[in-house]
Amino acid sequence: MKLDPHERSEIMGPNQRVVKKKKKDSLTLQAYHLLKKKIISLDLEPGERLNDKKLALEMSLGRTPMREAMLKLEGENLIIIDKAIYVKHITIEDIKDLFETLIVIERFAARLASQRINAEQLREMKRVNKKIEEAMKKRDFLEITFQNSNFHQLLAKASGNRFISSILTSIQNEGQRLAYLSYSKEMAPDFHLDKHFELVGQHHQNIINFLENRQTEKLENQIVEHVKLFRNRIMRYLTSKESESFIF
């Protein structure tokens, strides 16, 4: 006797339902990570229209997990779902707003974190920083981008303020495409990628040291300098012809 999907669901035991849900969640997470990597690395360019059926086939996944992944990425302001589905544009206004907010919020997060960070949080920041250093040596730009985001989100969590952490996580998600650009593109001769990596490494180590020693003022100053390093590199990129294809 052949059962339809509804009948099969009716006779399915609770353990089977749990397994089925875990599998579905796993596929959605897989779709989310694969699609996000394509967006952050600009394989899917800002403004590009997305076809959930085509993407699902390319990634050997079903349309349902792909659609759920898209909804999650819409929540991170990386995808726009309207009459059509497309990758969110990067605008000059977005970039201005992002850096104005980042420099204020992350500085305040650092001030709180210098007073509240615990030993385990500090150890985790050190572990993530090691991953960043390893990725820089390998020139794995996508890994650098994601681990750098993790580093700054850990700093936000160490502030002990869930609202600040939530805001900074949102900013990090929206800024990851810019971070990828800053790490993957060679700029003017006086600001080579090697020099940029060296400065990022120095800044991250200083941030860890200042947190460890509860040096609040030095930490705040370092955070401001670090955000400005990121901003200045992006501004250099914006003046190049290469940026004209997807910055609006």
VEXZAVO-445631 format. One line per field, with one value per residue (C-alpha): residue number from 1; residue in one letter; z negated, x negated, y negated. Coordinates in Angstrom, 3 decimals, decimal comma. Each point is the difference from the previous one (the first is absolute). Example, Ala and Ser with C-alpha at 12.3 -4.5 7.8 and 13.67 -1.06 7.14 Angstrom:
2
nr 1  2 $
rest A  S $
zz -7,800  0,660 $
xx -12,300  -1,370 $
yy 4,500  -3,440 $
***
This chain:
248
nr 1  2  3  4  5  6  7  8  9  10  11  12  13  14  15  16  17  18  19  20  21  22  23  24  25  26  27  28  29  30  31  32  33  34  35  36  37  38  39  40  41  42  43  44  45  46  47  48  49  50  51  52  53  54  55  56  57  58  59  60  61  62  63  64  65  66  67  68  69  70  71  72  73  74  75  76  77  78  79  80  81  82  83  84  85  86  87  88  89  90  91  92  93  94  95  96  97  98  99  100  101  102  103  104  105  106  107  108  109  110  111  112  113  114  115  116  117  118  119  120  121  122  123  124  125  126  127  128  129  130  131  132  133  134  135  136  137  138  139  140  141  142  143  144  145  146  147  148  149  150  151  152  153  154  155  156  157  158  159  160  161  162  163  164  165  166  167  168  169  170  171  172  173  174  175  176  177  178  179  180  181  182  183  184  185  186  187  188  189  190  191  192  193  194  195  196  197  198  199  200  201  202  203  204  205  206  207  208  209  210  211  212  213  214  215  216  217  218  219  220  221  222  223  224  225  226  227  228  229  230  231  232  233  234  235  236  237  238  239  240  241  242  243  244  245  246  247  248 $
rest M  K  L  D  P  H  E  R  S  E  I  M  G  P  N  Q  R  V  V  K  K  K  K  K  D  S  L  T  L  Q  A  Y  H  L  L  K  K  K  I  I  S  L  D  L  E  P  G  E  R  L  N  D  K  K  L  A  L  E  M  S  L  G  R  T  P  M  R  E  A  M  L  K  L  E  G  E  N  L  I  I  I  D  K  A  I  Y  V  K  H  I  T  I  E  D  I  K  D  L  F  E  T  L  I  V  I  E  R  F  A  A  R  L  A  S  Q  R  I  N  A  E  Q  L  R  E  M  K  R  V  N  K  K  I  E  E  A  M  K  K  R  D  F  L  E  I  T  F  Q  N  S  N  F  H  Q  L  L  A  K  A  S  G  N  R  F  I  S  S  I  L  T  S  I  Q  N  E  G  Q  R  L  A  Y  L  S  Y  S  K  E  M  A  P  D  F  H  L  D  K  H  F  E  L  V  G  Q  H  H  Q  N  I  I  N  F  L  E  N  R  Q  T  E  K  L  E  N  Q  I  V  E  H  V  K  L  F  R  N  R  I  M  R  Y  L  T  S  K  E  S  E  S  F  I  F $
zz 0,000  1,001  -2,493  0,875  -1,857  -2,476  -0,923  -0,398  -2,330  -2,072  -0,709  -0,444  -3,557  -2,020  0,467  3,763  -0,014  -1,967  2,484  2,931  -1,533  -0,757  3,592  1,298  -2,316  1,084  3,700  -0,649  -1,854  2,830  2,557  -2,186  -0,293  3,694  1,149  -2,492  1,160  3,591  -1,052  -2,267  2,572  2,671  2,159  -0,149  0,639  -1,634  1,922  1,569  0,313  -1,737  1,168  -2,908  2,304  1,937  -3,165  -1,650  3,008  0,058  -3,682  0,194  -2,506  -0,032  0,614  -3,520  -1,860  2,634  -0,560  -3,792  0,377  2,086  -2,690  -2,569  2,258  0,542  -3,787  0,228  2,689  2,627  2,173  1,030  0,468  1,810  3,324  0,848  -2,141  0,390  -1,831  -1,888  1,613  -1,795  0,033  -0,960  -2,583  -1,493  -0,321  -1,656  -2,461  -0,785  -0,960  -1,978  -2,059  -0,291  -1,416  -2,741  -0,972  0,096  -2,051  -2,707  0,192  -0,543  -3,048  -1,604  1,077  -1,660  -3,316  0,531  2,182  -1,651  0,461  2,343  2,271  0,160  0,859  2,783  1,469  0,005  1,755  2,672  0,485  0,660  2,699  1,558  0,026  1,620  2,628  0,787  0,620  2,376  1,631  -0,713  0,326  -0,782  -3,161  -1,063  0,483  -2,030  -2,807  -0,246  -0,383  -2,739  -1,782  -0,143  -0,948  -2,919  -1,110  0,185  -2,062  -2,590  -0,560  -1,857  1,702  2,284  1,839  0,875  1,022  2,236  1,688  0,642  1,353  2,453  1,022  0,420  2,250  2,206  0,057  0,974  3,726  -0,670  -2,263  2,766  2,387  -2,485  -0,473  3,567  2,191  0,546  -0,366  0,757  0,013  -3,368  -1,673  1,067  -1,361  -1,968  -1,837  -0,661  -1,447  -2,176  -1,434  -0,574  -1,854  -2,176  -0,794  -0,948  -2,276  -1,647  -0,527  -1,746  -2,140  -1,050  -0,888  -2,012  -1,933  -0,376  1,757  1,008  1,522  2,082  1,157  1,104  1,925  1,693  1,022  1,578  1,877  1,142  1,378  1,775  1,594  1,402  1,095  1,689  1,954  1,238  0,952  2,062  1,762  0,664  1,952  2,325  3,299  -1,155  -2,555  2,656  0,852  -3,292  -2,250  0,475 $
xx 0,000  -1,350  0,402  0,130  -2,372  2,718  0,789  -3,698  -0,304  2,954  -1,609  -3,506  -1,301  -1,366  -3,611  0,464  1,499  -3,000  -2,433  1,949  0,009  -3,740  -0,687  2,128  -1,738  -3,385  0,844  1,245  -3,222  -2,042  1,894  -0,426  -3,786  -0,516  2,154  -1,525  -3,518  1,000  1,416  -2,890  -2,621  1,941  0,459  3,598  -0,314  2,033  3,225  -0,198  3,357  0,244  1,880  0,636  0,606  -3,234  -2,056  1,498  -1,000  -3,530  -0,476  1,766  2,607  3,789  1,902  1,473  -3,352  -1,161  3,070  -0,412  -3,672  1,021  2,428  -2,806  -2,302  2,781  0,006  -3,734  0,657  -1,981  2,978  3,099  3,194  2,696  1,643  -3,366  -2,910  -3,333  -3,251  0,158  -1,915  -2,870  0,620  -2,208  2,639  -0,156  -3,777  0,143  2,672  -1,841  -3,273  1,680  1,847  -2,867  -2,496  2,447  1,481  -3,199  -1,862  2,668  0,068  -3,754  0,348  2,470  -1,952  -3,173  1,874  2,066  -1,904  -0,707  -2,889  1,884  1,109  -3,581  -1,270  2,600  -1,081  -3,595  1,045  1,896  -2,886  -2,298  2,427  -0,130  -3,811  -0,008  2,538  -2,087  -3,065  2,046  1,668  3,368  1,995  3,400  -1,288  -1,683  3,285  2,101  -2,543  -0,548  3,748  -0,072  -2,795  2,008  3,215  -1,842  -1,087  3,631  1,189  -2,668  1,681  2,700  2,700  2,284  1,282  -3,506  -0,904  3,074  -0,703  -3,649  0,904  2,363  -2,691  -2,544  2,386  0,610  -3,671  -1,394  0,034  -1,985  -2,354  -0,544  -0,872  -2,447  -1,755  0,039  -0,778  -3,399  0,175  -2,359  -3,753  -0,417  2,571  -0,710  1,958  -3,031  -0,169  3,737  -0,234  -2,917  1,983  3,116  -2,131  -1,563  3,372  1,588  -2,904  0,183  3,756  -0,594  -2,824  2,004  2,997  -2,205  -1,526  3,284  -1,499  3,253  -1,236  -2,700  2,514  2,515  -2,685  -1,136  3,561  0,458  -3,294  1,004  3,381  -1,695  -2,470  2,929  1,837  -3,052  -0,719  3,593  -0,090  -3,119  1,849  2,994  -2,223  -1,093  1,710  0,473  2,620  2,261  1,555  1,862  -0,236  3,063 $
yy 0,000  -3,403  -2,851  -3,678  -2,391  -1,047  3,621  0,796  -2,995  1,237  3,387  -1,370  0,353  -2,945  1,102  0,142  -3,497  -1,323  1,592  -1,433  -3,499  0,168  1,023  -2,879  -2,494  1,347  -0,460  -3,537  -0,836  1,507  -2,092  -3,096  0,392  0,777  -2,904  -2,422  0,897  -0,783  -3,371  -1,019  1,033  -1,922  3,097  -1,193  -3,722  -2,770  -0,424  3,456  1,751  3,374  3,073  2,370  2,992  -0,554  -0,553  3,090  2,114  -1,476  0,821  3,401  -1,132  -0,251  -3,223  -0,037  -0,274  -2,509  -2,182  0,206  -0,950  -3,004  -1,133  0,181  -2,036  -2,525  -0,428  -0,797  -2,648  1,893  0,940  -1,920  2,022  -1,938  0,804  1,498  1,228  -1,719  -0,753  -3,282  -2,853  -1,709  -3,747  -2,920  -0,921  3,532  -0,242  -3,423  1,123  3,226  -1,668  -2,796  2,612  2,469  -2,479  -1,103  3,374  2,041  -2,581  0,147  3,816  0,006  -2,245  2,405  3,080  -1,300  0,120  3,167  2,465  3,352  2,425  2,356  -2,842  -1,246  3,488  0,265  -3,346  1,229  3,238  -1,889  -2,428  2,985  1,153  -3,477  0,077  3,445  -1,090  -3,090  2,175  2,181  -3,019  1,623  -3,210  1,470  1,676  -3,255  -1,828  2,437  0,436  -3,762  -0,381  2,670  -1,888  -3,219  1,772  1,612  -3,462  -1,124  2,986  -0,733  -3,372  1,925  -2,089  2,014  -3,074  -1,167  3,557  0,230  -3,345  0,848  3,445  -1,695  -2,502  2,801  1,945  -3,022  -0,936  3,397  -0,722  -3,184  1,941  2,563  -2,828  -1,521  3,342  1,316  -3,013  -1,548  -3,766  -2,875  0,730  -1,718  2,269  3,572  2,942  1,247  -3,314  0,086  3,530  -1,069  -2,923  2,126  2,570  -2,712  -1,534  3,330  0,889  -3,431  0,417  3,332  -1,419  -3,061  2,189  2,332  -2,894  -1,938  -3,040  -1,631  -3,267  1,693  2,596  -2,645  -1,886  3,210  0,866  -3,439  0,350  3,501  -1,127  -2,908  2,423  1,988  -3,168  -1,538  3,162  0,160  -3,692  0,690  2,775  -2,252  -2,383  2,821  0,834  3,586  -1,062  -1,524  3,370  0,464  -3,087  -2,242 $
***
